[in-house]
Amino acid sequence: MMSLRRRGFCLAGLSLPSLALAQSSQSSDLQQRCAALQERVGGRIGVFALHTGSRQQFAFQAEQRFAMCSTFKLLLAGAVLAKVDSGRLDLNQRVRFGPRDLVPHAPVTGELLKAGSVSASLSVGELCAAMLEVSDNPAANLLLPLVGGPAGLTRVLRELGDQVTRLDRIEPALNSNLPDDPRDTTTAASFGELMERLLCSDYLSGELRQQLLVWMNASDTGLQRLRAGAPQDWPAGDKTGSGSNGAVNDVAIFFPPKQAPILMAVFMSGSTQSVAALSSVHAELATWVLNHFQAQNPGLTG
């Protein structure tokens, strides 16, 4: 479905040294635009993007820590699917819950208990879909114990080679985004690398990797963020995350026609602007970065 092989590219009329200079100039210009954008909206912005075909990257403050908020749900889904792959979990396994399990933002789980039912159940697969497609918070909390809780998910990330990203709490406490608080944080670069492991490698079997992409594509919470900055004919999937103190995040995968996918992770913190305004910043950043990759890869069309 997706290839990790490096693909060569060339620009007619440019020698290798002049090509490198052109790429350096384009990257520097994009860095300056990101800095100006950050100055305009306030707070901090972290950006990491990877063109998985050419292996070209773009990073802006990609090593700074940011609260993950609900973007962690993508990592949790990957950990759950890994256990399904190994036979330790079944997507059809039922998980029961009741009113005490409800927390704010429960569009799926809350609806099942709306009529005053004392309990309900969803399958592991249905909980994953609720968590990724509409960011249902109780669904995430119900799935976390299946991977050993926040500490267990962090261990999975360490096994994947990530020494930075950590989950410490459950929903909704993990959205507090307090200054200088390392709990429940990541960096744009670390998250982008985790996305590549989950979405573009053989860490998950092909069938379950495809299922993860289907859930991300069906997500409707980020249609005005990164995905809004991509050409309309590019299939895409994403997972948003929002919290206190200007935490407005999005992580996405784009599929340019006949090209390897592009991964992008954008985290924000500290701005006092509205979520709608910051969502439009995501779209602007995606347009800039995708255009940046297009300029460096003439075969990248769309």
N, C-alpha and C positions, 0 to 999 in steps of 0.2 A: 504493500500500500504506500509506504513512504520509504525513501532511501536515505541512508546516512553517508553515501559515497560522496566524496568531494567532486565537484564538477568544475572543469576548467572553463575559462572565458577569456575573451580578448576584445580589444577595441581597435578597429581598423585605423591605421595611421598613428597609433601611439606606441612608443617603445615601452618596455617594462618600467624604466625609471620615470618616464613622464606619466605613465598610468598611476604609479604609486603616488606621485606628487598630486595628481588630479584627485585621487581618492582622499589623500590627506587634507587637501584644501576643502573638499566637500564635507568631510567629517568635522573639520574645524568650524566651518560655517554653521553646521547643524548644532554643534556645541554652543556656539554663541547665541543662536536662536533659542535654544532651550534655556540658557541662562537669562536671556531677556524675558522669556515667557514666565519663568519662575519669579523674576523681579516684579512682573506685572500682576501676577495673581497672589503673591505672598506665600510664605511657608517654604517647604522643601519639595522637590520632585526628584525621583529616582527612575531612570529609564535603562532598560537593557533589551536589545533586539538581536536576533540571530537569524541570518539567512542560512538555512541548514544545507543548502546545496553548495554554495561557494565557501561556507564557513565564515563569511564576513560578519562582523559584529558592530553594533553601535552601543555605546554606554555613556550615560550622563549621571554622575553621582550614584553609580550602580553598586557601590560598596557600602553605602550608608544604610543603617537599619531603619526599617519602617514596620509599623504594625500591619500584620497580614489581614486582619479582619476576616471576612468570609472567603477570601481567596484560598485560605487553608483547606476549604472543602474539596478543592481539586486534589490536593495531596492526600486527604483522607480517602477520597474515592479510589485513588490509585493504590493506597495501602489495602483497602478492602478487596479490590479486584485481585491484588497479588495473592491474598489469602484464598480467594476463590480459585485462582490458577493452581495453587498448591493442594487443593482439595480440603482445606481446613474450614472453608465457608461455602455456602451454597446461596446463589442469588435468590432462590425461592424460599429460603429459610424465613420463617415469620418472626417478627419482633413485636411484642405486645407493649402498649403504653397507655397511660391514663392522664387525667387532668393535671396531676402533679408534675408530669413531664413537660407540660407546655411552658414555653417562654415566648417573649415577644417575637413577632414575625413567624407565624405558623400557618401559612396559606394552605398547606395540605394536611398536616397532622391536626391542626386546629379545626378544620372543617369536619373531620371525621368524628370529633368529640363535641361538635357544636350543639347537637340536640341533647346534650346532657348525659351522654353515654359514660359509663364508668370505666370502660376500656375499649381499645380498638387495636388493630394490628396491621402492619404493612410488611411486605417482604423486604429483604435486604436490597434487592434491585429497585424496588419502589422507593425505598428510603434514599438510595443514591440519586435516583431521578429527581425526587423532591428537593434534595439538598443542592443539586447542581442546576436544575432548570429554573427553580423559583427561590433558591437560597433558603429553604425551610430550616430554621434553627433547631427545633426539636429533633428533626431528622438527623442532623449532624450529631447532636448529643446522644442519640440512641445508637448511632453507628460507632462512636468513639470507643465504647467499652469492647467492641469486637476486635479492636487492634491494640488493646492495652491502655486505653485512655490517652490523654495528651502526652504523657511520658512514653507510651508505646509508639505513638506516631512519630515522636522525635527520634526514637531508636531506629525506626524504619528509614527515616531520612539520613541518619548517620550511616546505615548500611548502604544507602544509595550514594554515599560519598560526600554528602553535604554536612559540613561541620558548623554551619552558621544558623540555619533556620531552626526554630524551636517553637513548640506549642506547650503552653503551661496551664491553660484554663479552658473552660468550655464556654459555650454561648450562654448569655450575651456578654459575660465579663471580659472575654478576650478582646472586645472592641474598645476598651477604655483609652488606648493610645495616649498614655501619660508621658510627659517629657522624660527622655533618658531612661525609660523603662524597657529593658531588654525582653520582657516576657512577650511571647506570642509574636515574635518579629522575624523578619527575613531581610534580605537585600534583593534588589532587582536582579543582580547577576546570579545570585544563588537560586532564586526562584526560576529564572530562565533556564538554568542548567537542569533543575529538577523536571521542568516541563519537557525538556528534550528526552530525558530518561523515560518518562511516563508515556509520551506521545509519539516519539520518533525512534525508539529503540525496541529491542526484543525483550525488555524487562517484563512486559505483559504479553500474553499470547495475542496473536493477531485479532482474534474474535473479541477479546475483552478490551483491547486497545481501541478497536473500532467502536465498541459500545461506549467507552469513555468519550470519544469524539462526538458520537451521536448526542449524548447528554449535553455536552458543551455547545453543540450547534443549536440545540433546542432551547438553550437558556435565553430568557427574555429580559434579564435584568441589566444587560450591558449593551443593548442595541444603540444607545446614544453615546457610548464611550468609544473604546478603540475600534470596534467594528464599524462605527459610523464614519471613520476616516479611510476605509478601504474601498477600492472599486466594487461596484455592486455585483459583478460577476465572479468575485472571489469567494468561494465558500469559506466560512470561518466559524470558530467557536470560542467562547470565553468564559471566565468566571470573575465576577466582580467582588468587591469587598468595601464596605463603608463603615465608619465608626466615628468616635468623638474626635474633637480637635482637628477637623479638616482631613480625616483619613478617607480618601476617595481613591480606590484602587481598581485596577483591571489587569487581567492576564489573558492573552489571546493567542490563537494559532490561526494563520491565514494560509490558504491554498491557492497561490497564483496558478493560472491555467498552464498545465504541462510543466510545472516547476516544482522543486522541492518546497516544503512549507517554510514559512517565516514565523518565528516565535517572538512575542513581545510582552514585556512585563513593565507596568508603570505603577508606581506607588507615590502617594501624595500625603503630606501632613502639614498642619499648621496654618493653612489658608483659612481666612474667614469668609471666603466667597461661598455661594450656594452650591449644593450638589449639582444642580443643573449647569451652572457656569463651569464647574470643574470637570463635569462630564464632557462638555464641549472642548475643554483643553485636551482631554484624552484623544478625542477625534482629531484635533489639530496635530497633536504629536504623532499619531498613527499616519496621517497623510504625509507629514514631513519625513518620517523614517522610511516608509514604504517607497516614497519618491527617491529617497537617498539610495536605497538598494536598487531601484530601477535604473538610476543613473550609472551605477557601478556594474550592472549586469544587463547589457542590451537585450539579452534573450528573455528577460523578465518582462512579460507583457501583461496587459490588463488595463 
